[in-house]
Amino acid sequence: MTSISAHHVPETRAIRWWLVSIAALIAIMVLVGGATRLTESGLSIVEWKPVTGALPPLNQAQWIQAFEAYKTIPQYRELNAGMNLGEFKTIFWWEWSHRLLGRVIGVAYLLPFLFFLWRGVVSAELRLRLWLIFGLGALQGVVGWWMVASGLSERVEVSQLPAADHCNAAAEDHQRGAGGADLRAALSGRAGRGPARRQDLQYLA
């Protein structure tokens, strides 16, 4: 029994640091999201392209195309009429960075998670909780686009309802991703296949 426990200690520590890293990324994303909101940059990208949208405009023609798309929404016409391309780039980079962080978090979460599942070092209880975190992260993307879409046709800013849901989901995701009491208990007791042992707990203190 001791050998099994000792065998899983490094992987238990890896799971812990993986979750801490994800929590740090989420905290950064919250800060960038706040800056995006305060600078009213959230509507600068009017399309939702989860894969190809990871690339920003790469030449002048693409920048002009993105700017022209922004000019079609009410926010530009009513608040930012006369904005030049340089000013548009400023708000574009905030929103693009926010979305890029979301993609990075998704990859940084899912790939290690699948690896830990493949290694068989995640208990059934912890596996369920980790899938829940992943689901909350995916929900963030859906609500985020709902928030942006709410300001593309009739409003000059995003609707407060999806914005509130977005913030609530972010807070919930960060609380769970930070390895809260429930995850901490699951990690300390059942990250590997063997039962919890005193020598395992010291690595999670």
C-alpha positions, -999 to 999 in steps of 0.1 A, spaced: 0 0 0 28 24 8 45 18 -25 13 26 -44 9 58 -24 45 69 -29 41 61 -67 12 86 -70 27 114 -49 45 131 -79 14 129 -100 -8 142 -72 16 172 -69 14 176 -107 -24 178 -105 -22 203 -77 1 226 -96 -19 222 -128 -50 235 -110 -31 263 -94 -18 273 -128 -53 272 -143 -65 294 -114 -37 319 -121 -47 320 -158 -83 326 -149 -73 355 -126 -54 371 -154 -83 366 -177 -106 383 -152 -83 413 -151 -80 415 -189 -118 411 -191 -123 440 -167 -99 462 -188 -118 451 -219 -151 461 -203 -138 495 -190 -123 504 -223 -155 494 -241 -134 471 -263 -157 440 -261 -176 448 -293 -145 455 -315 -146 419 -329 -180 413 -343 -175 377 -353 -171 345 -333 -145 322 -349 -133 298 -321 -105 284 -343 -95 308 -371 -103 338 -348 -71 330 -329 -52 348 -356 -54 386 -356 -54 406 -388 -20 400 -404 -19 428 -430 -34 462 -438 -62 448 -459 -73 425 -430 -72 454 -405 -94 475 -428 -118 446 -432 -121 442 -394 -125 479 -390 -152 481 -416 -171 453 -398 -169 472 -366 -183 503 -383 -216 484 -390 -226 481 -354 -244 508 -333 -215 513 -309 -194 528 -337 -221 549 -352 -233 564 -319 -202 565 -297 -171 561 -318 -179 578 -352 -148 592 -366 -125 567 -349 -94 561 -369 -77 527 -376 -50 532 -350 -77 538 -323 -96 508 -335 -65 486 -331 -62 496 -295 -97 483 -286 -93 453 -309 -61 441 -291 -79 442 -257 -108 420 -270 -85 397 -290 -62 392 -259 -93 384 -238 -105 358 -263 -69 344 -268 -66 338 -230 -99 319 -231 -84 296 -258 -52 292 -239 -70 283 -207 -91 257 -226 -61 240 -241 -40 243 -208 -69 227 -190 -81 200 -213 -48 185 -225 -33 178 -191 -67 166 -178 -69 140 -206 -33 130 -199 -41 124 -162 -72 104 -172 -50 83 -195 -26 77 -167 -54 66 -145 -44 88 -115 -77 106 -112 -104 91 -90 -140 89 -100 -150 116 -76 -123 140 -86 -129 132 -123 -165 144 -120 -154 176 -103 -128 183 -130 -153 177 -158 -176 202 -140 -148 228 -141 -143 221 -178 -181 225 -183 -180 259 -165 -151 270 -187 -170 261 -219 -200 279 -205 -178 310 -201 -172 310 -239 -209 306 -247 -220 333 -223 -191 356 -235 -203 354 -271 -239 359 -260 -227 390 -242 -210 403 -273 -238 394 -296 -263 414 -274 -245 446 -284 -242 441 -321 -276 450 -334 -295 475 -313 -274 484 -283 -242 504 -280 -229 482 -252 -234 446 -240 -266 436 -222 -263 436 -184 -279 402 -181 -253 382 -200 -226 404 -186 -237 395 -150 -239 358 -159 -204 360 -174 -190 375 -142 -209 350 -121 -196 321 -141 -161 335 -140 -162 337 -102 -175 302 -99 -149 288 -124 -121 306 -105 -133 293 -71 -134 257 -84 -102 261 -105 -83 274 -75 -87 241 -58 -113 250 -33 -122 229 -2 -140 203 -22 -112 198 -47 -86 200 -20 -104 172 -1 -107 151 -32 -70 156 -42 -57 149 -7 -77 117 -4 -82 102 -38 -61 117 -66 -45 82 -72 -61 48 -69 -49 41 -33 -66 55 -2 -54 87 15 -23 84 36 -7 109 60 25 112 39 4 122 9 -14 150 28 19 168 36 24 176 -1 -10 193 -3 -7 214 29 
